[in-house]
Amino acid sequence: MNASSKINLLVLCVALAASIALTALVGQQNIAHQREQLLQDIRHRVTDQADVQVAVYFNDGKYLDAVVDDLFNLSPAVRRVNIFDAQAATMKGRSVSWAASENPRLRALREDTADTETSSLTYGSVLYPPGYGALALLTLGESVINLSIPVLSSVNPLEETTTRQQFAESLIATEGSNSAFVTGYVSVSISNTLLRAHALKPALWVALGGLIFIIACVVISTTVARKITGPISRLAKVADDLASGQINQAIDVDGAGEFKEIASVLNSVIGGVNTYKSKMDVDHQLLSMKVDERTAQLSRRNEELNKAVEEVTQTKNRLRRLAYFDSLTALPNRRLLTEQLGLLLKLAKRNKQILALLFLDLDNFKRINDSLGHSAGDMLLREVAARLSSCVRNSDLLAK
């Protein structure tokens, strides 16, 4: 991995970490804000609306249904709404279909909370919202926030003779003062998984912006890294080419400072290498010329030597022929006959064989020389030698 890739990887990691951290922060803040806003809206709907007090005090089913509908309409994260009277008996209740089997008791939800105080309790649940099981598993399971709000009134709920007009007049008369009687409770259960799912939608836009930010960072990083590391890569390639002897010209590197200094050093090295190569080429050429000259001289000497050896051989052969053969008939002379005869006698003695020796003489040869001349005598001797040579075997020795 080169320097440019390392820089790009570092920038990518930093940008990715920043995007993830920003997305998580925005998502967490949005979840907390929507949670607080939803809880505040539920409190406001229960405590600040007179119809809730009237509906709970007179157990008016129509108004109770309207209150339940209003609470469900506050957020898709609401999974159950129960309305209880002062004795914790259920007056009205509704839940989403997938959480219908779960209906915690009011006393378990409020625990040790005072009757006139709002109770907030978070507990785990095994019932996941359909389609959000993966999100629930990522957040360590489904958790439920239960907000139990007391419905207060200045009229004693035990007074059964109170009319609606009297109750309304008491509300008007006591507006702004603290009510003393608890007429019932409104319990609202909120799914944390659904709350996160709807609160994370703005975070997706942040994640998309983070993705664009990462791409922009990678593009800018790649451009800048190439501009920074481009001269380094070129210098590295030049160094490799120089080491392999594939470059012989000065280089020009874009950049300043250290890059120029390194380029100057490499150019000086290239100049030195070129000078050395030129010197080596000249020396090689001179050496080739010397070698060629010496080779030519040796060739001439070798030819002269071969010629001398050939002359010596020819002289040696001629001297041997003069020493062992007759110049007129070309037959072995007396010296060669003596040497060969001595050798044949020894071989015959060792092998216990018989050796024959035939001596021939020409009569009246002097008369031929005197009457016809020495040329005729020489011709006679050559004719006799030729006839005798044709009569003997190749293994027989014929001498003059």
N, C-alpha and C positions, 0 to 999 in steps of 0.2 A: 504494500500500500504506500503510495507516494504522499508527499506533503500536502498536495492539493486535496486529495481524498480525505486525509486526516482532518484538515481544516473544515471541509464540508461536513464530515461526520460530526465534529464537535459542534458546529453551528446548528446542525439538525437536531442534535440531542438537547442543546440549550433551548432552542425554539420550541421543541416538542414538550420539554419539561415546563417551560413558561406557559405554553398554551394549556396544558393539562391543569397546572396549578390555577391559572386564571379561570378556566372553565369550572373547576371544582369550587373555587371561591365564590364565583357568581352563582353557581347552582346552589351552594349551601346558604348563601345570603338570601337568595330568592325563596328557597324552601322555608327558612326561618321567618321571612317577611310574610309569606302567604299563610303560614301557620298562625302567626300572631294576628294577622288581619282576619282570618277566618274565626279564630276564637273570640276576637273583639266583636265581630259581626254577630256571632251567636249570642254573646252576652247582651249586646244592644237589642237584639230581636226579642230576647226573653225578658229583660229587666226594664226596658224603656218603652215597651208597647203595652198599652192598657188592655188590649184585647186578650193578651195572654192571661192576665190576672182574672179577667171576667170569665174566660173560657174554663180556667182551672177551678175557680171558686164555684161556678154553677155547673161544672161538668157538662159543658155544652159540646156535644160531639161535632157539630158543624164547625164551630170555631176551633176546636182542637185539631180537626183535620186540616183546617187552613194553616194553623200554626205549624203542624208537621210538614205540610207542603212547603211553606216558606223556608223552614230550616233545611229541607232537602235541596231546595233551589239555591241555597247559598253557595254550594260547592259540590262537584261530583265526588269529592272524597268522603262525603257524609255517608256512612254505611248503616246507621241505626238511630232512630229517634224514639224515645219513650217519655211519656208524661205520667207522673205519679201524683197521687194525692198526698196529704200530710202524713197518712199512715203507711206510705210506701206501697200502696196498692196501685196497680197499673190501670190508668184511665184510657190511655191511647198509646199505641206503639206500632211502628213500622220499620222494616229493614229491607235492604236490598236482597234479592233472591239468593245470592250465593252465601249470605251471612245470616240466613233466617234461623238456622239451628243454634245460633249463639245469642244468648240473652242473659247477660250477667244481672245479678240482683242489685238493687239500689244500695242496700246496706254494704255489700261487698265493694261497691264502687266508691262509696263515700268514706268508709272505714271510720277513722277517728275525727273526721271533719265536723265542725260545729254545724248545727242545723241551719243557721242563717248565713253560712259562708259557702262560696262556690268551691267545688272540689274538682281537681284535675288529676287524673290518674292515667298512666300509660302501662299497658300490659301486652303480652305477646298473644298471637293468635295463629292457629294452624289453617285458617280459612284464608286463602289467597284470592285476590281479585282475578277474575278470568282474563287471561292474556298478559298478566303482569307477574307471572310466577318467577320468570328469570330475574326481573328487577327486585322482587322480594328476596330471592336467594342471594343476590349481590349485596343487599343491605341487611344480611343476616336474619332474614325472615320478616314476616308481616308483624307490625306492631300497631296497636290501636290507642288513640288518645280519647279518653272519655271525659267530657265536661259535664258535670252535674251542677245545675244552677237552681237554687231555691226560688220559688215564686212567692214574694212577700205581699202582704196586704195589711191595711189598718183595721180591717173588719175581722172579727173572730170567725174562723170557718165553722165553728161549732154552732153558731147562731143560724138556725135553719129558716128563720122568719125574715131574713134580710132580702129585700127585693133588689132588682137590677137598678132601679132608680136610686134607692138608698146607697147601693154600692158605688154607683157613679158619683153621687154627691159626696160620699166619703173620700173617693179618689181625688176629687177636685179640692175638697177641704184640706186634705192632708198632702197636697202636691208640694214637693220640696222637702217634706219631713221624713224621718225614718219610720218605716212600717215595722210593726212588732210581731205580726203573725205570719207563720209559714203555711200557705195554703196548698203547696205542692212542689214538685220538682220536675225540671225538664232535663233529661239525660240525652246527650248527643255524642255518638261514637264516630270518630273520624279515622279513616284508613291512612296510615302514614305512607303506604306504598303508592296509593292513588294521589296523595298530596305531593309526593316527590315526582310522580310521573307528570303531573300537570305543571308543577313548578319548574321542571327541568326543560320545558320547551324553550324558554328564553335562553337557557344555557346552550341549547343546540345551535342557536345563532352565534353565540360566543365561540362555540367549538368550530363552526364554519369559518368565522373570522380568524380563529387561530390557525385553521388549515391554510387559509389564504396567506396568513402571516408566515407560516412555515415555508410555503412555496416561495414567497417573496424572499425570505431569508436565504433559502437554498440557492435561488437564482442569483441574488446579490453576492452571496458567499462564493459561488462558483466563478462568477465574473471576476471578483476581486482576487480570489485565490489563483486563478489562471494568470491574472496580471502580475501577481506577486511571484508566483512560483514558475511562471513561464521562462524568465531568464535563468532560473536555477536548473530547470529541466534541460534547457538548451546547453547550458554549461556542462551539465552531466553528460549529455550526448556527445558534446565536443571532446570531453575528456576521454570517453570510451573510444571515439574514433581516433583520437590522438594515440591512445594506448595500442590500438590495433594497426596504426600506421595508415589510416584511410583519409587523413586530412593533411593538407600541406599549404593552406592559405590562411591568412589572418582572419579572425572573426570579429563581428561587430554585434554586441549584445545591447538590447534596449534596457535602460536602467541607469542608475547612478550609484555612487558610493561604493559599497563592497563589490557589486556586480562588475563595475568598471575596473576595479582593482584586480579581481579574479580574471577578467577578460584580458587585462594587460599582462598578467603573469602567464596565462595560457598562450597569448600571442608571442611572448618572449620564448616560451618553450618551443612553440611551433617554428619560430625563426631559427632557434638553435638546432632543432631536428632537421630542418631543411638544409642548413649549412653543413651539418654533419653528413646528410645524405648526398649532398653535392660533392663533398670531399670524398666520400666513399665511392661514388660513381666514377670520379676521376681516377682514384687509386685502382679501382677495379678495371677501368679501361687500360691504364698503364700496365697493370699486371697481366691483362689479357694479351696486350701487345708483346710483352716480354715472353710470355708463355708460347705465343705463336712463333716468335723468333727462335726461341730455344727448340721448339718442336721441329721447325724447318731445319735447323742446324743438325739436330739429332737424326732427322730423316736422311739428310745428305751423308752424315757420318755412317749411318746404317747402310746406305746404298754403297758407299765406298768400301765399307767393311765386307759386305756381301760379295762385292766384286773381287776384293783381295782374296777372300776365302775361296771363291770360285777359281781364281787364278792359281792359288796355292794348290788347290785340289787337282786342277788340271796339270800343273807342273809335277805334282806328286805322282799322278797317274802316268804321266809321260816318262818320268824318271824310272818308275817301276817297270813300265813296258820296255824301256831301254835296258834296264838291268836284268830282266827275266825273260825277254822275248827277242827272237831274231828279227832284225829290222827288214830283212828281205822276204822271208817266208811267213812271218808273224807266228811262227811256232815257238814254244818254250825252248830257251837255250839250255846250255850245259849246266849253268848254275841252278836254274829252277828244276831241271831233271835230277840233279844231285840231291837237292832238298826233298823233292817229292819221292824219289826212289828210296832215300833213307827212311822216310816216314812209312812208305808202303812195306818195306822190309820189316820194320818193327811191328806193324799191324799184322802182317802175315805170320810172323813168329808168335805173336801173342794168340792169334786165332788158329794157329797150326794149319795154315793154308799154304798152297804152292803159288809162287809168284814167277811169271814168265817174263823174260827180257829178250827182245828181238833187236838185233843190230844189223842195219842195212848200210851198204856202201855202194857208191856209184863208181864204176870203173871208167877209165879213160876220160874223166871229167876235165883233166888239164888239156887234153887234145881239143876238146870242144872250145874251151876258152881261147886256146892258141889259134885255132883255125877259123872259128866263127866270131870270136870276140866275147868280151865279158858280158855284154848284154844278152847274148844268146845263152851264156851259162846261167845268168840270173833267171831268165825265162824258164830254163830247164829245171832249176831248183824250185821255182814257184809251182811249176806244173807237177813236179814229183810230190811236193808238200800237199798240194790240193788233192791229188789222187790218193795219197796215203791217208789224208784226213777223212776222205769219203769211205775208206775201207775199215776204219776202226770204230769202236763203240764210243759213246759219249763218256763212259766211265774209264776208258783207256787213256793213257798218257802218251802223246806223240811229241817228240822233241827233236831238235836239230843239233 
